[in-house]
Amino acid sequence: AVTGCGFDFNVSCGGAEGEPNTYTDAKYGYSFQYPADWQVQQGDSAEVTGGSGSEGGVSVFDPDGSVADDYYIDLFQVSIYELNITVDASTLPEVKPQLEEMIVGIGSQDSSWKVLEPLSDATVGGLSGFETLVTHLMDGEQVNSRLYFLFDGGTEYELMLQAATESWEAIQPDFNAILASFKLGAATDAGAGAGAETTASTSR
């Protein structure tokens, strides 16, 4: 499979004003900044039907944001997948139909799932790939999710920006800042299975 289909739409886990915090992943070397009052959840449960398990991931979420049942909704999530193919500029056109088929497949499992923007070209942090915008219900709460599928040779980075539809526009400055800060870097621990956060965080 080109994509692990690993977005966890239900992040569950339990901050201070000031400069943004920086998350840096020890194994893959990517980093991004996030609001100082947001919190970090390590790992990625990758539970969307039909995908393979991710190699790692992290979520940062707004603990004061929207909640559905026991889940925080307003968040940014990264999931990492090691592929059995190499994706570059020449093979990206072949990847797109597979991603479109996957997105349709998710919709076939959830009648509330609607694609608001078709899959289109995207570049984040120097990585090329595709993005789409979808909406769906989470425990009765309408949610928007912008999904990115980005490729670096044999590694896929799946990024998700998710928020309650009613607060979607208001949270865009935070999302734009996170995306603008996302970048690849040198790994510091090739054997690590999880990232290293530069500042302490709490979870519940």
Secondary structure, DSSP 8 states (H G I E B T S, - for coil): --------S-B-----SSS-EEEE-TTT--EEEE-TT-EEEES----STT----SEEEEEE-TTS-EETTEE-SEEEEEEEEEEEEE-TTTHHHHHHHHHHHHHHHHHH-TT-EEEEEEEEEEETTEEEEEEEEEEEETTEEEEEEEEEEEEEEEEEEEEEEEEGGGHHHHHHHHHHHHHH-B----S-TT-SS-EESS-----
